[in-house]
Amino acid sequence: MDILETLKTLWNDSGFQSFFVDGGWKNLIMIFISCILLYLGIKKKFEPLLLVGIAFGCLLVNLSYFGAGSSDALYHMDLWDKFLDPSSDSYHSYGAIMAHGGLLDILYIGVKAGIYPSLIFMGVGAMTDFGPLISNPKSLLLGAAAQMGVFLAFFGAVCLGFSGNQAASIGIIGGADGPTAIFLTTRLAPELLGPIAIAAYSYMALIPMIQPPLMKLLTTKKEREVKMEQTRVVSKTEKIIFPIIVAMFVILLLPSTAPLVGCLMLGNLWRECGVTERLSDTVQNALMNIVTVFLGISVGATTAAERFLSLETIKIIVLGLTAFCFSTVGGLLVGKIMYKLSGGKINPLIGSAGVSAVPMAARVSQMEGQKANPSNFLLMHAMGPNVAGVIGSAIAAGFLLAVFK
C-alpha cells in the first residue's frame, strides 16, 4: 500500500499528469510549436541565434508550467500580472520577483527593464558602418518611408479591436527590428510579447522570401538594372561626429528613444573613434552573445499556452506580415520617386532595404539587382537606407511610446 501511495504521489507531482487536467492539452500544443520553431531555427536557419533560444524558452515554460501558483514553474504569469498593476493589493516589485520567481522570471527582468534590447542595440551600433548613410543623406527618406507599415498596421489593429497600446506594439513589427519590438511591447503591452517577438523575428528571417516578389511587382526591369555611381569616401571625423549629433538631436526630440538610440550611437562611437577597440570588440562579440542568450530564453518564457493560444495571436501574426509588407512597399515607392527625380540614377530596389533588418535587407536588394544586371553592385548603396531604417524604427517606437505611455 505504501508503494502504491508513493507511486501515486510521484505521479501527481510529475508534469505528465498536468497534461490531462486544467487545459494541459494546450501545453502539449505549445511544446509541439516549440519543436517546430527549433526545426526552423536549426534546420532552416531562420534567425537561429535568437529563434533557437526563444523556442527552447517556450519549451521550458510549457514543460514546467503546472499552474500559475506552482512553486516549481520557471515563469509565473501571476507575479508579473500583479507587478503590472500597482493598484493591486498584492502588487509586486522587482524584489518580490527575485524572491518568489523562478529562473525565467528572474531573467525576464532584463527584458521588462529594457536592458537586453538596449544592449543589443549597442552591439548593432558597434557592428554597423554608418558611412553609406553619411555619404548619401537622402537614404534617410527611404528609411523613413519604410516605417509606413508600422502605422498602417497600427490602424488595422485598432479596427480589429486591439487597444491603442496593443496596436502600437503590433504595428512596430513593420519596422523589422526585433529588439525595438521587444522594447516597445514590454512597456505598452507585455501580455502580447510572446507572439509579437516570434512574429518579428520570423519575418526578419523570411526577408529573402517576402521581399523579392514585392520588388518585382513594383519595379520594372529597366529600374532594377540601374547601376548607381560609387558614393564619396566618408572621413573619419564625419564618422565620429555623426553618432554624437544623431544622439543629441533624436533624444532631445523624443526623450523616450534615449535607451535605444543612446546605446546604438554609443556602440557606433566605440567602433569609429579609434581609441576603444577593446570595448568595441567586447560589445560586438562577448556582450552581444551573452545578451542574446538571455533575451531569447526570456522572450520564450512569455509563450505559456494559457496566453499564447488565442485568436489574438493569429491576428498579430497576420497584422505583422501586413506591416512588414507595407514597410517594404513604402520604401520601394519612395525609391521609384527618387528614380524619377534623379533622372534614372537611383535604383529603386534600395528602397526595400529601408526596413531595419541589417544587413539582410541590403543583401536582398543586392541579389535582386544582380539578377537584373549581373554587373550591378547595390550593397553599399542599400546599406544607407538599411541603417537609416534602424534609426527610423527606434524613432517610430519612441513616438508611439510618447503617445501611449
Buried (B, 14 or more C-beta within 10 A) or exposed (E): EEEEEEEEEEEEEEBEEBBEEEEBEBBEEBBEBBEEBBEBBEEEEBBBBBBBBBBBBBBBBBBBBBBBEBEEBBBBBBBBBBBEEEEEEEEBEEEBBEEEBBBBBBBBBBBBEBBBBBBBBBBBBBBBBBBBBBBBEBBBBBBBBBBBBBBBBBEBBBEBEBEBBBBBBBBBBBBBBBBBBBBBBBBBBBBBBBBBBBBBBBBBBBBEEBBBEBBBEBBEEEBBBBBBEEBEEBEEEBBBBBBBEBBEEBBEEBEBBBBBBBBBBBBBBBBBBEEBEEBBBBBBEEBBEEBBBBBBBBBBBBBBBBBBBEEBBEBBBBBBBBBBBBBBBBBBBBBBBBBEEEEEEBBBBBBBBBBBBBBBBBBBBBBBBBBBBEEBBBBBBBBBBBBBBBBBBBBBBBBBBEEBE
